[in-house]
């Protein structure tokens, strides 16, 4: 019987995100903490990883679908990671997660860094 390397990542995680918006008229930043679940993605080698909490009244995960290789690196040119036009980097291991993104235009840009710790 084969064991899927993604099994070690599935479960409940505690997340912390920092988001910053650079805009000449209305710059802003925010921190957010929440508990979420990492689940298998729709395609081989992918995981759904939350980028925000489930909002009360919704039964929907605000997740990105990332392709994860066997070393835990998040592939930056497939699935949702490819949507960030400036920067993407990330990794996951059995008990921690990190990814950082940046997107926008020369006028205004948004960056986000998310850290996660698996809950046992």
Backbone as numpy.savetxt, mean C-alpha at the origin, in Angstrom:
# Nx Ny Nz CAx CAy CAz Cx Cy Cz
2.11 -31.08 -1.63 1.27 -29.91 -1.63 2.17 -28.65 -1.63
1.88 -27.75 -2.51 2.67 -26.52 -2.63 2.18 -25.48 -1.61
3.12 -24.70 -1.11 2.80 -23.60 -0.20 3.02 -22.30 -0.96
2.04 -21.44 -0.93 2.12 -20.14 -1.61 2.94 -19.20 -0.73
3.98 -18.60 -1.28 4.85 -17.69 -0.50 4.08 -16.49 0.04
2.93 -16.17 -0.54 2.13 -15.03 -0.07 1.40 -15.33 1.23
1.30 -16.63 1.61 0.57 -17.00 2.83 1.07 -16.24 4.06
2.37 -15.99 4.13 2.95 -15.33 5.30 2.46 -13.89 5.49
1.91 -13.28 4.46 1.48 -11.89 4.51 -0.01 -11.73 4.81
-0.78 -12.78 4.63 -2.24 -12.71 4.76 -2.62 -12.55 6.23
-3.52 -11.62 6.50 -4.01 -11.43 7.86 -4.18 -9.97 8.22
-4.37 -9.73 9.52 -4.60 -8.39 10.03 -3.27 -7.66 10.25
-3.25 -6.39 9.91 -2.07 -5.54 10.03 -2.47 -4.21 10.64
-1.53 -3.61 11.33 -1.68 -2.23 11.80 -0.91 -1.34 10.84
-1.58 -0.31 10.32 -0.97 0.57 9.32 -0.84 1.99 9.85
0.18 2.69 9.37 0.38 4.11 9.63 0.73 4.75 8.30
0.03 5.80 7.94 0.35 6.49 6.69 0.62 7.96 6.94
1.49 8.50 6.13 1.77 9.94 6.12 1.56 10.41 4.69
0.71 11.40 4.50 0.41 11.93 3.18 0.71 13.42 3.17
1.34 13.88 2.09 1.64 15.31 1.94 1.24 15.75 0.53
0.63 16.93 0.48 0.26 17.53 -0.80 1.00 18.85 -0.92
1.81 18.96 -1.97 2.50 20.23 -2.22 1.69 20.97 -3.27
1.22 22.12 -2.91 0.37 22.93 -3.78 0.63 24.38 -3.41
0.85 25.25 -4.37 1.21 26.62 -4.02 0.14 27.37 -3.24
-1.13 26.98 -3.36 -2.20 27.71 -2.68 -2.73 27.00 -1.44
-2.57 25.68 -1.37 -3.16 24.94 -0.26 -2.36 23.68 0.06
-1.12 23.82 0.53 -0.36 22.62 0.90 -0.95 22.00 2.16
-0.80 20.68 2.29 -1.35 20.01 3.47 -0.60 18.72 3.73
-0.82 18.18 4.93 -0.26 16.88 5.27 -1.16 16.23 6.32
-1.06 14.91 6.43 -1.87 14.21 7.42 -1.22 12.88 7.79
-1.51 12.45 9.01 -1.13 11.13 9.51 -2.41 10.35 9.75
-2.34 9.04 9.55 -3.51 8.22 9.80 -3.06 6.84 10.27
-3.75 6.29 11.26 -3.49 4.94 11.77 -4.77 4.13 11.68
-4.65 2.85 11.32 -5.82 1.98 11.27 -5.38 0.52 11.26
-6.35 -0.35 11.50 -6.17 -1.79 11.40 -6.84 -2.22 10.09
-6.14 -3.03 9.30 -6.68 -3.51 8.04 -6.21 -4.92 7.77
-6.69 -5.46 6.67 -6.38 -6.84 6.32 -5.71 -6.91 4.95
-4.62 -7.65 4.87 -3.99 -7.95 3.59 -4.56 -9.28 3.12
-5.02 -9.32 1.86 -5.62 -10.53 1.30 -4.98 -10.84 -0.05
-5.28 -12.03 -0.58 -4.80 -12.39 -1.90 -5.41 -11.48 -2.95
-4.63 -11.13 -3.96 -5.13 -10.33 -5.06 -5.90 -11.18 -6.06
-6.38 -10.53 -7.12 -7.14 -11.23 -8.15 -6.25 -12.00 -9.12
-4.98 -11.68 -9.20 -4.07 -12.32 -10.15 -2.97 -13.07 -9.40
-2.30 -13.96 -10.09 -1.18 -14.69 -9.49 -0.14 -13.70 -8.98
0.45 -13.99 -7.86 1.54 -13.21 -7.26 1.13 -11.84 -6.77
-0.17 -11.58 -6.59 -0.59 -10.26 -6.13 -1.25 -10.33 -4.75
-1.22 -9.19 -4.07 -1.89 -9.00 -2.79 -2.69 -7.71 -2.84
-3.82 -7.69 -2.14 -4.53 -6.44 -1.91 -4.00 -5.87 -0.60
-3.41 -4.67 -0.67 -2.83 -4.01 0.50 -3.54 -2.68 0.71
-4.14 -2.48 1.89 -4.89 -1.25 2.16 -4.03 0.01 2.08
-4.63 1.09 1.59 -3.98 2.41 1.64 -4.81 3.37 2.47
-5.85 2.85 3.11 -6.68 3.64 4.00 -7.66 2.73 4.71
-8.26 3.22 5.79 -9.19 2.39 6.55 -10.51 2.22 5.81
-11.26 1.19 6.21 -12.61 1.02 5.70 -13.47 2.09 6.38
-14.17 2.86 5.59 -14.99 3.95 6.10 -16.31 3.39 6.62
-16.75 3.88 7.77 -17.99 3.40 8.37 -19.13 3.51 7.37
-19.92 2.45 7.26 -21.04 2.43 6.32 -20.68 1.83 4.97
-19.40 1.55 4.75 -18.95 0.93 3.50 -18.35 -0.43 3.83
-18.56 -1.37 2.97 -17.95 -2.69 3.13 -16.94 -2.87 2.00
-16.02 -1.92 1.90 -15.09 -1.88 0.78 -13.69 -1.57 1.29
-12.73 -2.36 0.85 -11.33 -2.13 1.20 -10.75 -1.09 0.25
-10.16 -0.04 0.79 -9.43 0.92 -0.03 -8.01 0.37 -0.18
-7.85 -0.46 -1.21 -6.62 -1.25 -1.36 -6.00 -1.03 -2.74
-4.68 -1.23 -2.78 -3.97 -1.35 -4.05 -3.70 -2.83 -4.27
-3.72 -3.25 -5.52 -3.31 -4.61 -5.85 -1.88 -4.55 -6.36
-0.96 -5.09 -5.56 0.46 -5.06 -5.89 0.95 -6.46 -6.22
1.84 -6.54 -7.20 2.50 -7.80 -7.51 3.73 -7.92 -6.61
3.83 -9.04 -5.88 4.88 -9.27 -4.91 5.74 -10.42 -5.40
7.06 -10.25 -5.45 7.91 -11.38 -5.83 8.27 -12.19 -4.59
8.93 -13.30 -4.79 9.23 -14.22 -3.69 10.16 -13.60 -2.64
10.93 -12.56 -3.02 11.81 -11.87 -2.07 11.07 -10.79 -1.28
9.78 -10.55 -1.57 8.99 -9.55 -0.86 9.04 -8.17 -1.48
9.69 -8.03 -2.62 9.73 -6.73 -3.29 8.41 -6.50 -4.03
7.91 -5.29 -3.94 6.69 -4.94 -4.65 7.10 -4.42 -6.03
6.63 -5.10 -7.07 6.99 -4.76 -8.44 6.42 -3.39 -8.78
7.29 -2.47 -9.22 6.85 -1.09 -9.43 6.28 -0.81 -10.81
6.23 -1.81 -11.70 5.69 -1.52 -13.04 4.51 -2.40 -13.40
3.82 -2.97 -12.40 2.63 -3.75 -12.68 1.50 -3.36 -11.75
0.28 -3.61 -12.18 -0.91 -3.37 -11.39 -0.93 -1.93 -10.86
-1.39 -1.72 -9.67 -1.60 -0.36 -9.17 -0.31 0.42 -8.95
0.82 -0.24 -8.75 2.07 0.48 -8.53 2.48 1.29 -9.75
2.02 0.90 -10.91 2.36 1.59 -12.15 1.60 2.92 -12.29
0.61 3.17 -11.45 -0.20 4.38 -11.56 0.47 5.64 -11.02
1.58 5.50 -10.31 2.24 6.66 -9.72 3.29 7.17 -10.68
3.08 8.39 -11.19 3.92 8.86 -12.30 5.27 9.42 -11.88
5.52 9.63 -10.59 6.82 10.14 -10.16 7.69 9.08 -9.50
7.11 8.32 -8.56 7.95 7.45 -7.76 7.12 6.35 -7.11
7.69 5.17 -7.02 7.12 4.06 -6.24 8.25 3.18 -5.75
8.18 2.77 -4.47 9.11 1.80 -3.93 8.40 1.09 -2.78
8.67 -0.23 -2.64 8.03 -0.92 -1.54 8.54 -2.33 -1.34
8.32 -2.84 -0.14 8.66 -4.22 0.19 7.72 -4.70 1.28
7.66 -6.02 1.43 6.90 -6.63 2.50 7.68 -7.85 2.98
7.66 -8.10 4.29 8.17 -9.37 4.81 7.12 -9.90 5.77
7.43 -10.97 6.48 6.42 -11.66 7.28 5.78 -10.78 8.35
6.48 -9.74 8.81 5.90 -8.92 9.88 5.96 -7.42 9.67
6.47 -6.95 8.53 6.48 -5.51 8.29 6.29 -5.19 6.81
5.81 -4.00 6.57 5.49 -3.52 5.23 5.92 -2.07 5.11
6.37 -1.70 3.92 6.69 -0.30 3.62 6.40 -0.07 2.16
5.73 1.02 1.85 5.73 1.50 0.47 5.56 3.00 0.45
6.15 3.60 -0.56 6.14 5.05 -0.70 5.80 5.40 -2.14
4.95 6.41 -2.33 4.49 6.79 -3.66 4.57 8.30 -3.83
4.65 8.73 -5.06 4.54 10.15 -5.39 3.93 10.27 -6.77
3.01 11.20 -6.91 2.34 11.43 -8.18 1.91 12.88 -8.26
1.59 13.31 -9.47 1.10 14.67 -9.61 1.58 15.31 -10.88
1.72 16.62 -10.81 2.15 17.43 -11.94 3.20 18.42 -11.43
3.84 19.17 -12.30 4.79 20.18 -11.81 4.13 21.23 -10.90
2.83 21.41 -11.02 2.10 22.40 -10.23 1.76 21.88 -8.83
1.37 20.61 -8.72 0.92 20.05 -7.46 1.26 18.57 -7.41
1.78 18.10 -6.29 2.17 16.69 -6.17 1.67 16.14 -4.83
1.39 14.84 -4.83 0.98 14.13 -3.62 1.95 13.00 -3.36
2.43 12.91 -2.13 3.29 11.79 -1.75 2.66 11.09 -0.55
2.90 9.78 -0.48 2.35 8.98 0.61 3.36 7.92 1.00
3.54 7.73 2.29 4.38 6.65 2.81 3.54 5.86 3.80
3.53 4.55 3.62 2.75 3.67 4.49 3.66 2.63 5.10
3.52 2.47 6.41 4.23 1.43 7.15 3.17 0.49 7.73
3.51 -0.80 7.81 2.60 -1.75 8.39 3.32 -2.74 9.28
2.62 -3.22 10.30 3.12 -4.26 11.20 2.05 -5.33 11.32
2.44 -6.58 11.10 1.47 -7.66 11.18 1.05 -7.88 12.63
-0.25 -8.14 12.82 -0.80 -8.41 14.14 -0.91 -9.92 14.28
-0.31 -10.45 15.33 -0.36 -11.90 15.56 -1.32 -12.26 16.64
